[in-house]
Amino acid sequence: MISVIGAGPSGCYSAYLLSKAGERVSVFEEHKEIGNPVQCTGIVTSSINSIVKPPKSCITNRVAKARIFSRKNFVDIKLRNENIILDRERFDSYLAEKAVDAGAKIYTDHKFIGNEGKNVITSKKTSKSEIIIGADGPLSRVAKVNNMLKKREYWFGFQARARLDNDNIVEFYPNIGTFGWVVPENRETVRIGILGKENAKTVFENFLKKKIPKNKIIGYQTGIVPVYNPGQQTRKNHIYLVGDAAGQVKATTGGGIIQSLTAAEALADSIINKKDYEKEWRKRLGKDLWLHLKMRKMMDKFSESDWQYLIELFSKKKNNMILQKHDRDYPMNFMLKLLISEPRLVYFAKYLF
Ligand SMILES: Cc1cc2nc3c(=O)[nH]c(=O)nc-3n(C[C@H](O)[C@H](O)[C@H](O)COP(=O)(O)OP(=O)(O)OC[C@H]3O[C@@H](n4cnc5c(N)ncnc54)[C@H](O)[C@@H]3O)c2cc1C
């Protein structure tokens, strides 16, 4: 039997793929309901469609324009392929239903406590497993009790849902905290938030104050994002880590839904076809996650005038066209094109060292 710990996107999708291939799979989720509480904005590029096409019932909105801000200027990027705004609760439930339809058993209200050899111990039962998959999010207990969590840094996410009439444009604020956003859920409601370090709450409160009157706020959400560490061990004997538990998250924006699903595919393929998981997921995600991390290292050193300069360069038609056409999940596909189109971008390379 295979035990999957955590019924988020990476756990449910791994369970679905493995069950479909004939494996006996049990998923243990600590919460009583799948997808609840929501700790995510749910924006993904259209690349998700080539992994799992979310049904209409899981989509709250589609957006065709992104606006990136510095403190003084901004640039609009028409997205050739619309971004999708997911209802995370429904999306996680949809993946869970797929897993169950394929034969997996899901046990909610079962918190993973630890494992002794092949015994998986949860708050409600102990079961024998040939394989244990830690899909239990950024603070992965599976990683912790199996001594696989070495050096991991985290960002703290704060988000509010608020009533705000908007033009259906996604706003990105890469210079607010680690990353800030306003994502329209529809024409009257937005998800507004930031990721940041120790002072994230204060940064969020100041950002919110500027953007939204207090009486327009519907509710708050918080969460944690792991900073990608290329050296993270993701397999130890019969224990595997996937998704946020493995830190498979973009270091530029903190987004990890597409990466979690991609890693789940690599994991299922590795288990079913006896491949090397460490190699498989890195083949599919490693280069792009590495580039996101390099960009993060540079972004962290930008001054306000650097941001303004970058936005100016992105506003040039030929550069803007490249950004319109390509998917931000996969910067390896267009970074070189962008550098050839705009050699002045080399100016920022000084921050690599
Ligand atoms: C504020 C915020 C906004 C974000 N916005 C976006 C976005 O717009 N787009 C994007 O792509 N990504 C976004 N992310 C990141 C995205 O949410 C994660 O990358 C994604 O959820 C990872 O999926 P996962 O299945 O690996 O982990 P999770 O979704 O965290 O799922 C882990 C599951 O394991 C369960 N669990 C944990 N511990 C145990 C235990 N001991 N026993 C049993 N079950 C357990 C949890 O309850 C949970 O259901 C955001 C993150 C935050 C914090």
The ligand as a Tripos MOL2 file, in Angstrom:
@<TRIPOS>MOLECULE
LIG
   53    58     1     0     0
SMALL
NO_CHARGES

@<TRIPOS>ATOM
      1 C1         -0.9640   33.3080    0.6980 C.3       1 LIG1
      2 C2         -0.5790   32.3220   -0.3730 C.ar      1 LIG1
      3 C3         -0.9870   32.5490   -1.6910 C.ar      1 LIG1
      4 C4         -0.6240   31.6470   -2.6920 C.ar      1 LIG1
      5 N1         -1.0450   31.9020   -3.9520 N.ar      1 LIG1
      6 C5         -0.7130   31.0600   -4.9610 C.ar      1 LIG1
      7 C6         -1.1560   31.3070   -6.2840 C.ar      1 LIG1
      8 O1         -1.8820   32.2750   -6.5600 O.2       1 LIG1
      9 N2         -0.7750   30.4390   -7.2580 N.ar      1 LIG1
     10 C7          0.0250   29.3520   -6.9990 C.ar      1 LIG1
     11 O2          0.3730   28.6220   -7.9350 O.2       1 LIG1
     12 N3          0.4270   29.0930   -5.7470 N.ar      1 LIG1
     13 C8          0.0780   29.9020   -4.7150 C.ar      1 LIG1
     14 N4          0.4770   29.6270   -3.4380 N.ar      1 LIG1
     15 C9          1.2350   28.3850   -3.1990 C.3       1 LIG1
     16 C10         0.2970   27.1800   -3.2620 C.3       1 LIG1
     17 O3         -0.7360   27.3570   -2.3350 O.3       1 LIG1
     18 C11         1.0890   25.8860   -2.9160 C.3       1 LIG1
     19 O4          2.2390   25.8080   -3.7090 O.3       1 LIG1
     20 C12         0.2240   24.6380   -3.1510 C.3       1 LIG1
     21 O5         -0.9090   24.6470   -2.3210 O.3       1 LIG1
     22 C13         1.0470   23.3870   -2.8630 C.3       1 LIG1
     23 O6          0.2240   22.2410   -2.8470 O.3       1 LIG1
     24 P1          0.5730   20.9990   -1.9100 P.3       1 LIG1
     25 O7         -0.4680   19.9900   -2.1770 O.co2     1 LIG1
     26 O8          1.9880   20.6160   -2.0970 O.co2     1 LIG1
     27 O9          0.4700   21.5560   -0.4320 O.3       1 LIG1
     28 P2         -0.8080   22.1260    0.3560 P.3       1 LIG1
     29 O10        -1.7720   22.7510   -0.5790 O.co2     1 LIG1
     30 O11        -0.2560   22.9220    1.4740 O.co2     1 LIG1
     31 O12        -1.5090   20.8140    0.9310 O.3       1 LIG1
     32 C14        -0.9620   20.1200    2.0300 C.3       1 LIG1
     33 C15        -2.0710   19.3420    2.7030 C.3       1 LIG1
     34 O13        -1.4920   18.5370    3.7370 O.3       1 LIG1
     35 C16        -2.3080   18.6330    4.8910 C.3       1 LIG1
     36 N5         -1.4630   18.3450    6.0560 N.ar      1 LIG1
     37 C17        -0.4640   19.0850    6.5890 C.ar      1 LIG1
     38 N6          0.0820   18.4680    7.6430 N.ar      1 LIG1
     39 C18        -0.5700   17.2890    7.7830 C.ar      1 LIG1
     40 C19        -0.4630   16.1950    8.7070 C.ar      1 LIG1
     41 N7          0.4350   16.2010    9.6990 N.pl3     1 LIG1
     42 N8         -1.2930   15.1450    8.5560 N.ar      1 LIG1
     43 C20        -2.2220   15.1130    7.5430 C.ar      1 LIG1
     44 N9         -2.3700   16.1250    6.6680 N.ar      1 LIG1
     45 C21        -1.5620   17.1920    6.7810 C.ar      1 LIG1
     46 C22        -2.8340   20.0690    4.8670 C.3       1 LIG1
     47 O14        -3.9940   20.1970    5.6650 O.3       1 LIG1
     48 C23        -3.0960   20.2440    3.3840 C.3       1 LIG1
     49 O15        -4.3930   19.8260    3.0260 O.3       1 LIG1
     50 C24         0.1520   30.4940   -2.3920 C.ar      1 LIG1
     51 C25         0.5400   30.2700   -1.0710 C.ar      1 LIG1
     52 C26         0.1810   31.1540   -0.0740 C.ar      1 LIG1
     53 C27         0.6030   30.8860    1.3350 C.3       1 LIG1
@<TRIPOS>BOND
     1     1     2 1
     2     2     3 ar
     3     2    52 ar
     4     3     4 ar
     5     4     5 ar
     6     4    50 ar
     7     5     6 ar
     8     6     7 ar
     9     6    13 1
    10     7     8 2
    11     7     9 ar
    12     9    10 ar
    13    10    11 2
    14    10    12 ar
    15    12    13 ar
    16    13    14 ar
    17    14    15 1
    18    14    50 ar
    19    15    16 1
    20    16    17 1
    21    16    18 1
    22    18    19 1
    23    18    20 1
    24    20    21 1
    25    20    22 1
    26    22    23 1
    27    23    24 1
    28    24    25 2
    29    24    26 1
    30    24    27 1
    31    27    28 1
    32    28    29 2
    33    28    30 1
    34    28    31 1
    35    31    32 1
    36    32    33 1
    37    33    34 1
    38    33    48 1
    39    34    35 1
    40    35    36 1
    41    35    46 1
    42    36    37 ar
    43    36    45 ar
    44    37    38 ar
    45    38    39 ar
    46    39    40 ar
    47    39    45 ar
    48    40    41 1
    49    40    42 ar
    50    42    43 ar
    51    43    44 ar
    52    44    45 ar
    53    46    47 1
    54    46    48 1
    55    48    49 1
    56    50    51 ar
    57    51    52 ar
    58    52    53 1
@<TRIPOS>SUBSTRUCTURE
     1 LIG1         1 GROUP 0 **** ****
